[in-house]
Each structure stands twice: as structure tokens, then as C-alpha cells.
Amino acid sequence: MIKRFEKLFTNFYINILIILMAMVIVSCSYYLGKLEIRDIAPIIIGVAIIFLCIFAIKNKKINNKWKLFIILFLGFILRGLWLLNINSSPTSDFRVIYEVAESLFEGDVGAFWGNGYIGRFPHLTIMTLYMAFMIKVFPVKNLLAMKIFNLLFGVLTIYLIYLLAKEIFKSKKLGLYAASIAVIFPPLVTYVGVFCTENIAIPFYLLSTYIFVLVVQKKVNKYYLILSGIMLSFGNLFRMVATIMLIAFAMYIIIYTKDNLLEKIKKLALYLIPYFLVLITVSFSLQSLGVTEFPLWKGSEPKITSILKGSNLESWGRWNEEDASIVNNNNYDYELIEEESKKIIIERLTTTPPLKLAGFYLVKFVNQWNEGDFGGSYWSKLYVPEEEIIIDVKLKVLEIFYMGTLILVFLGLINRRKNNSDSEINLIYLILCGYGVMCLITESQARYSLIIAWVFIILAIEGIRFLLRKSNREDSFEKI
């Protein structure tokens, strides 16, 4: 009975993902356009890096460690070139965070209290403190220092993707292919130049997932789940949307592991308790020190305002003046804002014709995932004079590499309906589904899905394995 439910549940979300992914791939053509001569250079660089990675992987004279080093080095070079190409600076929300960080040294914590920007959105507190630390340590070249750290975090992300793919697919070579895709995967390159929280959070999310997979494979003791929970909590401090990861981990333990009920409960507790302990300890410590007024998970502006913007049919769920003004219109009164928001959301959902509402959410989902760099090039180039950009890499170029990855993901989904081996890949599908639902409900912005952009790389390997099976070459991948 349990096995039957597991199969039905898996087929249910796989079939939905197949349909949605097909629509996303088709919609990606919206960003494509006629290539110009200046578009050739970045395409050549990308293709050259792919061939160098493949050459290194297939070369039997090079051992695995050197193959991995070559791939990581190429990832370092490409990200370094991106930083040299565009001298980006903090903009929009990132600029506000940077300015608040600067004011901390004058003893000004006003932004963390009341209706101050961080007071309204306290989930940005840790990033603000990180920037303040970097300004303190590097008073002259702090922006450069942060970019260098982004670069190092970016290379670490490639390495962690290798480790995770290697374990899920039980193949070092498939792990190397995952790392190779990560080298050129557009959002993981373009966001290196953006001063956003995801650059730091993603490695923690990945490390937590890697440790979790090791535990469910019984390669390490179940008590390593404590470390998994701690790492995820650290990542959550920077990008506070890890609740979806917690739910995905819980669903995987409950549905896919063969443990008895008591053991499942123990494992849930082993990563949940440390996760919340870290979050609560850090939050209350900052409040006790007088840095922040509110806990990190609840500011002076209710989170429902994000859902309100996400339900606006006229703006396709994106930021809009109409919904943003509800805060000022209600004089920052938390309860009034929450009550008014609920009323508007319910009205929109109950008075909109069902077909129109379904179409809205379908388009919203597709638009969330079809931008090839998740907005990275936009934020990198914002306010940078065009003449200061050495090579202006257009989104249509990045879209080519992104579409290639999504096609592999789609092939992997097709294959997954017939293949139930390596059940750990189901964890990655659950994570994607979870964040897909979250992005449907809340305010839509390309960057908001960046935190789990890496799942497409892991899922693309399922597509590569599908192609290898078709060509009868899967046996060339040694198992670990």
C-alpha cells in the first residue's frame, strides 16, 4: 500500500512538471532574438568552456581530482571575467542594505527598528551585518572584497554541486558533468557581480542537502542530520526561504525512506530542532544587544503584503504601486495592513473567473522560470554606463545555455516516469515543486527563484543519463 502511494505520488508531480517544463522551454523563445556579431564572442567562450570540460572528463590520462580542479578553475576564470567585464555596484534594495551597513558604524540602528527598512524586512538583517563587517575589515575596497568573496562562494557552489550529483547518481563522471554545467549555468555566473544574499546562502543550502543525502543513503550516521539542520539554518539567515527545504526533507523522509514511524520522527527532530535553535538564538541575541527590534522572521510589515502583490492580475503578480501603497495607506498599522490584504486577496480569488485565474497562475509560473539568468545580467548592469561594459552579454545569449539545460531537465522528467532508481533524485524534484508553489503564491521576481537555481543542474544530469542509456553508453560511468 505504501509502495503504491509512493509511486502514484511521484508520477503525479512528475507529470505536472513535464507539462510545466515544456511550457517554460517554449516560452524561453520570447527572450531569443537575432544574433549579432557582438553576440558571437560570449557564445564562443561558453562553447569553448563546455568542450574543455568534456575533454578533461573524457581524457583517461587525467585522474579525477585533476579533472575536478580543471572544471573548478574554468568556473573561477569565467566568473572572474564577468566581474572584470562589468564593474557593478549595489543597486535598489542592495544599495539600501549597503547604506544601512555604513550607518551602523555611526551607532545608527534606526533602520532596524520600527518602520525602518530592515525593521520592515528583518530577514535582511544578517546580510546587512555581513556588509558592515566587510566595510569594517576592508574600509577602502569593500565592494571589491565582497565581489571576490562572491567569486569564491561561486566556485564552492560548483564543487558542492559536484558532490551532490556524485552521490545522487552514484557516479563520479556524472558528478563532473554536473559541475561542468554549473560552470556556465547563467544565473550562477551573472549573480557573482550582484550584492545579493543568495551568493552566500546557496552553498549552505547545497551543503545541507548533500549531508541529508548522505544520511538517507546510510553513508553517515543519522546524527549528521544535526549538521544538516545547522547548515540550512545558516543559509536561511541570509535567504530566509528555507522552510520549503524543511518541508521537502520531511516529505522525503516520510514518503521515500523505509524506516519505521518512530525512526522517521527521530530523523525529523534531528534536523528540525538544531535548525530552529540556531535561528532563535541568533534572532534573540540581536534583539538583546539592541541591534534589532523584531525577530528575524517577523518584521513591522506583515508578510502577507508579498502574497497580496503576488495575487495582482494586472501586474502578473509582480511589484505594483497599488498593492505597495497599502502600507502607507494604513499608516504602517500591522493588523490593519494584514486585515486589508486578506480582504483584497480573497476578493481577487473569489470574483475572478476560474479560467482567467488559472491562466494567470499558469503564466505567472512560466514567467518566473523562463528568464535564463534569473535577472542576474539586469542587476549586474543596472546603472553601469554602457561604454564601461567591455562585452555586453545579452540575455538572448544566456538564454541559449539556459534552454539547453532545461531541455536536459525535460528529458530527465520523461525518463523518470519509467525509472525509479536513485530515489534521492525525488528529493530534488520535491524541492523544485515546493519553491514553484511558493513563487506562485508570493510576489514574482526573477531573482526570487535564484536560491534553488542549482536544482536544474542536478535534474539535467538525469537527462544526460537518459541520453546515455539511449546510446548504450551508461556503463562507461563508473559507480561509487
MITORBA-230222 format. One line per field, with one value per residue (C-alpha): chain; x, y, z. Coordinates in Angstrom, 1 decimal. Layout:
ch <- (A, ...) .
east <- (X, ...) .
north <- (Y, ...) .
up <- (Z, ...) .
// end
This chain:
ch <- (A, A, A, A, A, A, A, A, A, A, A, A, A, A, A, A, A, A, A, A, A, A, A, A, A, A, A, A, A, A, A, A, A, A, A, A, A, A, A, A, A, A, A, A, A, A, A, A, A, A, A, A, A, A, A, A, A, A, A, A, A, A, A, A, A, A, A, A, A, A, A, A, A, A, A, A, A, A, A, A, A, A, A, A, A, A, A, A, A, A, A, A, A, A, A, A, A, A, A, A, A, A, A, A, A, A, A, A, A, A, A, A, A, A, A, A, A, A, A, A, A, A, A, A, A, A, A, A, A, A, A, A, A, A, A, A, A, A, A, A, A, A, A, A, A, A, A, A, A, A, A, A, A, A, A, A, A, A, A, A, A, A, A, A, A, A, A, A, A, A, A, A, A, A, A, A, A, A, A, A, A, A, A, A, A, A, A, A, A, A, A, A, A, A, A, A, A, A, A, A, A, A, A, A, A, A, A, A, A, A, A, A, A, A, A, A, A, A, A, A, A, A, A, A, A, A, A, A, A, A, A, A, A, A, A, A, A, A, A, A, A, A, A, A, A, A, A, A, A, A, A, A, A, A, A, A, A, A, A, A, A, A, A, A, A, A, A, A, A, A, A, A, A, A, A, A, A, A, A, A, A, A, A, A, A, A, A, A, A, A, A, A, A, A, A, A, A, A, A, A, A, A, A, A, A, A, A, A, A, A, A, A, A, A, A, A, A, A, A, A, A, A, A, A, A, A, A, A, A, A, A, A, A, A, A, A, A, A, A, A, A, A, A, A, A, A, A, A, A, A, A, A, A, A, A, A, A, A, A, A, A, A, A, A, A, A, A, A, A, A, A, A, A, A, A, A, A, A, A, A, A, A, A, A, A, A, A, A, A, A, A, A, A, A, A, A, A, A, A, A, A, A, A, A, A, A, A, A, A, A, A, A, A, A, A, A, A, A, A, A, A, A, A, A, A, A, A, A, A, A, A, A, A, A, A, A, A, A, A, A, A, A, A, A, A, A, A, A, A, A, A, A, A, A, A, A, A, A, A, A, A, A, A, A, A, A, A, A, A, A, A, A, A, A, A, A, A, A, A, A) .
east <- (0.0, 2.8, 4.8, 1.7, 1.2, 4.8, 4.6, 1.3, 2.6, 5.8, 4.0, 1.6, 4.2, 6.4, 3.6, 2.7, 6.4, 6.6, 3.8, 5.0, 8.6, 7.6, 5.7, 8.7, 11.0, 8.7, 8.3, 12.0, 11.9, 10.4, 13.9, 15.7, 16.4, 18.5, 22.2, 24.6, 28.3, 29.0, 27.0, 29.5, 32.3, 30.4, 28.9, 32.4, 33.6, 30.8, 31.1, 34.9, 34.5, 32.0, 34.4, 37.3, 35.2, 34.2, 37.7, 39.0, 36.3, 36.9, 40.7, 41.7, 45.2, 43.9, 42.8, 39.5, 41.0, 42.7, 39.5, 37.6, 40.4, 40.3, 36.5, 36.7, 39.5, 37.4, 34.5, 36.8, 38.1, 34.6, 33.3, 36.4, 35.9, 32.3, 33.5, 36.1, 33.6, 31.1, 32.1, 28.8, 27.8, 24.9, 21.6, 17.9, 17.4, 21.0, 22.0, 19.7, 21.3, 24.8, 23.9, 22.3, 25.5, 27.6, 25.4, 26.0, 29.5, 27.9, 25.8, 22.7, 20.4, 17.2, 16.8, 16.4, 13.6, 10.0, 9.2, 12.9, 13.7, 15.3, 12.6, 10.0, 12.1, 14.3, 15.2, 17.8, 19.5, 22.3, 23.2, 23.4, 25.7, 27.8, 28.2, 29.0, 31.7, 33.2, 33.2, 35.0, 37.6, 38.1, 37.3, 38.6, 37.9, 35.0, 32.9, 35.8, 36.3, 32.6, 32.9, 35.9, 34.0, 31.1, 33.6, 34.9, 31.3, 30.5, 33.4, 32.4, 28.9, 30.3, 32.2, 29.1, 27.0, 29.7, 29.5, 25.7, 25.3, 28.0, 26.1, 22.7, 23.7, 26.5, 28.9, 32.0, 31.7, 28.1, 29.2, 31.8, 29.2, 27.0, 30.0, 30.6, 27.0, 27.4, 30.4, 28.4, 24.9, 23.9, 22.4, 25.4, 27.7, 25.9, 24.9, 28.6, 28.6, 25.4, 25.5, 22.6, 22.1, 21.8, 25.6, 26.2, 23.1, 23.3, 26.4, 24.8, 21.6, 23.7, 25.8, 22.8, 21.2, 24.4, 24.7, 21.0, 21.5, 24.5, 22.3, 19.4, 21.9, 23.2, 26.8, 27.0, 25.3, 21.8, 23.1, 24.7, 21.2, 22.0, 24.8, 22.4, 19.9, 22.6, 23.9, 20.4, 19.7, 22.9, 21.8, 18.3, 19.8, 20.9, 18.0, 15.1, 13.1, 14.5, 11.1, 10.4, 13.6, 12.5, 9.2, 10.9, 13.2, 10.3, 8.3, 11.2, 11.7, 8.0, 7.3, 10.6, 12.6, 11.9, 12.3, 9.6, 7.4, 9.5, 12.7, 11.2, 10.1, 13.7, 15.2, 12.8, 13.7, 17.4, 17.5, 14.4, 15.5, 19.0, 17.6, 15.2, 17.7, 20.2, 17.5, 16.0, 19.4, 20.7, 17.5, 17.1, 20.8, 20.4, 17.3, 19.1, 22.0, 19.6, 20.5, 17.1, 13.6, 11.8, 12.6, 14.3, 11.2, 8.6, 9.0, 6.8, 5.3, 3.3, 4.5, 1.0, 1.9, 4.1, 1.1, -1.1, 1.3, 1.5, -2.3, -2.5, -3.7, -3.0, 0.8, 1.0, 1.9, 4.9, 5.6, 3.0, 2.2, -1.4, -0.5, 2.7, 0.8, -1.3, 1.4, 1.3, -2.5, -2.9, -0.2, 2.1, -0.5, 0.4, -3.1, -4.9, -2.5, -2.9, -6.7, -7.0, -4.6, -6.6, -9.8, -8.3, -6.7, -10.0, -11.9, -9.5, -9.6, -13.4, -14.5, -12.1, -13.5, -11.9, -10.4, -8.9, -7.4, -6.0, -4.4, -3.0, -1.2, 0.0, 1.5, 3.0, 4.7, 6.1, 7.3, 9.0, 11.2, 11.8, 14.3, 17.7, 19.8, 17.1, 17.7, 21.4, 22.6, 20.0, 21.1, 24.8, 24.5, 22.0, 23.3, 26.7, 27.4, 27.3, 30.7, 32.2, 31.0, 33.7, 31.4, 27.6, 26.4, 22.7, 20.0, 19.3, 22.9, 22.4, 19.1, 20.7, 22.7, 19.8, 17.4, 20.0, 19.9, 16.1, 15.8, 18.0, 15.8, 12.7, 14.3, 15.1, 11.5, 10.4, 12.9, 11.8, 8.3, 10.0, 12.9, 12.6, 16.2, 18.2, 15.3, 17.3, 16.6, 13.0, 14.2, 15.4, 12.0, 10.2, 12.4, 11.6, 7.9, 8.0, 9.6, 7.4, 4.4, 6.0, 6.7, 3.1, 1.7, 4.1, 5.3, 7.0, 10.5, 13.2, 15.7, 13.3, 13.9, 17.7, 18.1, 17.3, 18.5, 21.0, 18.3, 18.1, 21.7, 21.1, 17.9, 19.8, 22.1, 19.0, 18.6, 22.2, 21.8, 18.7, 20.7, 23.5, 21.0, 19.6, 23.1, 24.0, 26.9, 25.8, 28.2, 31.1, 30.3, 31.9, 29.8, 30.9) .
north <- (0.0, 2.4, 1.5, 2.1, 5.6, 6.4, 5.5, 7.4, 10.5, 10.5, 10.1, 12.8, 15.6, 14.3, 14.5, 18.0, 19.1, 17.6, 19.8, 22.9, 22.4, 22.0, 25.4, 27.1, 25.8, 27.1, 30.4, 30.9, 31.7, 35.1, 36.1, 34.8, 37.1, 37.5, 37.1, 39.9, 39.8, 41.1, 38.1, 35.6, 36.2, 35.2, 32.2, 31.1, 31.5, 29.4, 26.6, 26.5, 26.1, 23.2, 21.5, 21.9, 20.4, 17.4, 16.9, 16.8, 14.4, 12.0, 12.1, 8.8, 10.1, 12.7, 11.5, 12.5, 15.1, 16.9, 16.8, 18.4, 21.0, 21.9, 22.4, 24.5, 26.6, 27.2, 28.2, 30.6, 32.2, 32.7, 34.3, 36.4, 37.6, 38.5, 40.7, 42.4, 42.9, 44.8, 47.0, 46.6, 48.3, 47.9, 49.0, 49.0, 47.0, 46.0, 49.7, 50.4, 47.4, 48.7, 52.2, 50.8, 48.8, 52.0, 53.9, 51.1, 52.5, 55.7, 53.9, 54.4, 51.3, 53.2, 51.2, 48.1, 49.5, 50.5, 51.2, 51.4, 49.3, 46.4, 46.7, 46.1, 43.3, 41.8, 38.8, 41.2, 41.8, 39.2, 40.4, 43.9, 42.8, 40.9, 44.0, 46.1, 43.5, 43.7, 47.6, 47.4, 44.9, 46.5, 50.2, 51.3, 48.3, 46.7, 46.3, 44.6, 42.4, 41.4, 40.6, 38.4, 36.5, 36.1, 34.6, 32.2, 31.3, 30.7, 28.2, 26.5, 26.1, 24.3, 21.9, 21.2, 20.6, 18.0, 16.3, 16.2, 14.9, 12.3, 10.9, 11.1, 9.3, 7.3, 8.3, 10.5, 11.2, 12.3, 14.5, 16.1, 16.7, 18.4, 20.6, 21.4, 22.6, 24.7, 26.4, 28.0, 28.0, 31.7, 32.7, 31.2, 33.3, 36.6, 36.9, 36.9, 40.6, 41.3, 42.1, 39.8, 37.3, 34.2, 34.2, 33.3, 31.3, 28.8, 27.0, 26.4, 25.1, 22.8, 21.6, 20.8, 18.9, 16.9, 15.9, 14.9, 12.7, 11.0, 10.2, 8.7, 6.7, 5.4, 6.5, 8.5, 8.3, 9.7, 12.2, 14.1, 15.4, 17.8, 19.3, 19.4, 21.4, 23.8, 24.4, 25.0, 27.4, 29.4, 29.6, 30.6, 33.5, 35.0, 34.0, 33.3, 30.9, 27.6, 26.5, 24.9, 22.9, 21.7, 20.6, 18.8, 17.0, 16.0, 14.7, 12.7, 11.0, 10.3, 9.1, 7.6, 6.2, 2.6, 3.5, 2.7, 5.6, 6.1, 6.3, 8.8, 11.0, 10.9, 11.9, 14.8, 16.0, 15.7, 18.4, 20.5, 21.2, 22.4, 24.4, 26.4, 26.6, 28.5, 30.8, 31.6, 32.0, 34.4, 36.4, 36.8, 37.7, 40.5, 41.8, 41.5, 43.6, 46.3, 45.9, 44.8, 45.4, 42.4, 38.7, 37.9, 36.1, 38.8, 42.5, 45.5, 44.8, 41.6, 39.0, 38.9, 42.0, 39.8, 37.4, 40.5, 41.6, 38.1, 37.9, 41.1, 40.0, 43.4, 43.3, 39.5, 39.0, 41.4, 44.5, 47.2, 50.6, 49.7, 47.0, 48.5, 51.6, 49.6, 50.0, 53.9, 54.0, 52.1, 54.1, 51.1, 49.5, 45.8, 44.5, 46.9, 46.0, 42.3, 42.6, 44.7, 42.5, 39.4, 41.0, 42.1, 38.6, 36.8, 39.2, 38.6, 34.8, 34.6, 37.1, 36.4, 33.8, 30.4, 30.1, 33.6, 32.8, 29.6, 31.3, 34.0, 31.4, 29.4, 32.5, 33.6, 30.2, 30.2, 33.8, 33.0, 30.3, 31.3, 34.1, 32.4, 34.3, 34.9, 38.6, 38.4, 40.4, 43.1, 43.7, 43.5, 46.1, 48.4, 52.0, 50.9, 53.1, 51.2, 52.4, 50.9, 47.4, 45.6, 42.9, 43.5, 39.9, 40.0, 37.9, 36.1, 34.7, 33.5, 32.0, 29.6, 27.9, 28.0, 26.4, 23.6, 22.8, 22.9, 20.5, 18.1, 18.5, 17.8, 14.6, 13.6, 14.0, 11.8, 9.2, 9.4, 8.0, 4.8, 4.7, 4.6, 4.0, 6.5, 7.7, 10.6, 12.5, 12.7, 15.0, 17.5, 17.3, 17.9, 21.0, 22.3, 21.7, 23.4, 26.6, 26.5, 26.7, 29.4, 31.6, 31.1, 32.4, 35.3, 38.4, 37.4, 38.5, 36.6, 36.7, 35.1, 31.6, 32.0, 30.3, 26.9, 27.5, 24.8, 22.1, 22.4, 21.3, 18.2, 17.4, 18.0, 15.1, 12.8, 13.9, 13.2, 9.8, 9.2, 10.1, 7.8, 4.9, 5.6, 5.3, 2.3, 4.2, 4.4, 1.6, 4.0, 5.8, 4.0, 3.7, 4.8) .
up <- (0.0, 1.0, -2.2, -4.3, -2.8, -3.3, -7.0, -7.5, -5.7, -7.7, -11.0, -10.1, -9.6, -12.4, -14.9, -13.8, -14.0, -17.6, -18.8, -17.0, -18.0, -21.7, -21.4, -19.8, -22.6, -25.3, -23.6, -23.4, -27.1, -26.0, -24.9, -28.0, -30.9, -34.0, -33.1, -33.9, -34.4, -30.9, -29.6, -31.1, -28.5, -25.4, -27.3, -28.3, -24.8, -23.4, -26.0, -25.6, -21.8, -22.4, -24.8, -22.4, -19.6, -21.8, -23.0, -19.4, -18.3, -21.2, -21.0, -19.3, -18.7, -16.2, -12.8, -11.2, -8.9, -11.7, -13.8, -11.0, -10.5, -14.2, -14.1, -10.9, -12.4, -15.5, -13.3, -11.4, -14.7, -16.2, -13.1, -12.8, -16.4, -15.6, -12.7, -14.9, -17.7, -15.6, -12.6, -10.9, -7.6, -5.1, -6.6, -5.5, -2.3, -2.2, -2.2, 0.8, 2.7, 1.9, 3.2, 6.4, 6.9, 6.6, 9.1, 11.7, 12.4, 13.5, 16.0, 13.9, 14.2, 13.3, 10.1, 12.2, 14.3, 13.8, 10.2, 9.1, 6.0, 7.9, 10.6, 8.0, 6.4, 9.2, 7.1, 5.6, 8.9, 8.6, 5.1, 6.5, 9.3, 6.8, 4.7, 7.8, 8.7, 5.2, 5.3, 8.7, 7.5, 4.0, 4.6, 1.1, -1.2, 0.5, -2.7, -4.4, -1.4, -1.5, -5.2, -4.5, -1.8, -4.2, -6.6, -4.0, -3.0, -6.7, -7.1, -3.8, -5.3, -8.3, -6.0, -3.8, -6.9, -8.0, -4.6, -4.5, -8.1, -7.5, -4.5, -6.1, -9.3, -7.7, -10.5, -10.3, -14.0, -13.8, -10.9, -13.1, -15.8, -13.2, -12.2, -15.9, -16.4, -13.2, -14.7, -17.4, -15.9, -16.5, -13.1, -11.2, -13.3, -13.6, -9.9, -8.9, -9.6, -7.7, -3.9, -3.0, -0.2, -2.4, -3.2, 0.4, 1.1, -1.8, -0.6, 2.8, 1.2, -1.0, 1.8, 3.9, 1.1, 0.5, 4.1, 4.1, 1.1, 2.7, 5.7, 3.7, 1.8, 5.2, 4.3, 7.5, 10.9, 11.2, 13.7, 10.8, 10.3, 13.2, 11.0, 8.0, 10.0, 11.3, 7.8, 6.4, 9.2, 8.4, 4.8, 5.9, 7.9, 4.6, 2.4, 4.6, 2.5, 3.8, 5.2, 1.8, 2.2, 5.6, 4.2, 1.2, 3.6, 5.8, 2.9, 1.6, 5.0, 5.4, 1.9, 0.5, 3.4, 4.6, 8.3, 10.8, 12.1, 15.3, 13.3, 10.9, 13.7, 15.2, 12.0, 11.5, 15.0, 14.4, 11.8, 12.8, 16.4, 15.5, 12.6, 14.9, 17.7, 15.5, 14.1, 17.5, 19.2, 16.6, 16.5, 20.2, 20.6, 18.2, 20.0, 23.4, 22.1, 20.9, 17.2, 16.1, 17.5, 15.9, 15.5, 12.2, 10.8, 11.6, 10.9, 11.3, 7.8, 7.6, 5.1, 3.6, 1.6, -0.6, -1.2, -2.0, -4.7, -6.0, -6.4, -8.6, -12.0, -13.6, -12.8, -13.3, -9.7, -9.7, -7.6, -8.2, -6.8, -6.0, -3.6, -2.3, -1.2, 1.3, 3.9, 3.8, 3.4, 6.7, 8.5, 9.0, 11.3, 11.2, 12.0, 9.6, 6.8, 7.4, 7.5, 4.4, 2.5, 3.3, 2.2, -1.2, -1.8, -1.0, -3.3, -6.2, -5.8, -5.5, -8.0, -10.9, -13.4, -12.8, -16.3, -16.1, -12.6, -13.9, -16.9, -14.6, -12.4, -15.4, -17.0, -13.6, -13.2, -16.7, -16.4, -13.1, -14.6, -18.2, -17.8, -18.5, -15.9, -13.3, -13.7, -13.0, -16.0, -15.4, -11.8, -12.8, -15.5, -13.8, -13.7, -15.2, -18.2, -21.5, -22.5, -19.3, -20.2, -22.2, -23.7, -23.3, -23.0, -24.0, -22.3, -25.6, -25.5, -21.9, -22.8, -25.3, -22.5, -20.1, -22.7, -23.2, -19.5, -19.4, -22.4, -20.5, -17.4, -19.6, -21.0, -17.4, -16.4, -19.3, -18.2, -14.6, -15.4, -16.4, -14.0, -10.2, -9.3, -7.3, -5.3, -3.9, -7.1, -5.9, -3.1, -5.8, -7.6, -4.3, -3.7, -7.1, -6.6, -3.2, -4.5, -7.6, -5.3, -3.2, -6.2, -7.4, -4.1, -3.4, -5.3, -8.5, -9.4, -11.4, -8.6, -6.1, -7.6, -7.7, -4.3, -5.9, -9.5, -8.8, -8.9, -12.7, -12.9, -10.8, -12.8, -16.1, -15.2, -15.2, -18.8, -19.7, -18.2, -20.3, -23.5, -22.4, -22.0, -25.4, -26.9, -24.6, -23.1, -19.4, -18.5, -19.2, -15.9, -13.0, -9.9, -6.5) .
// end
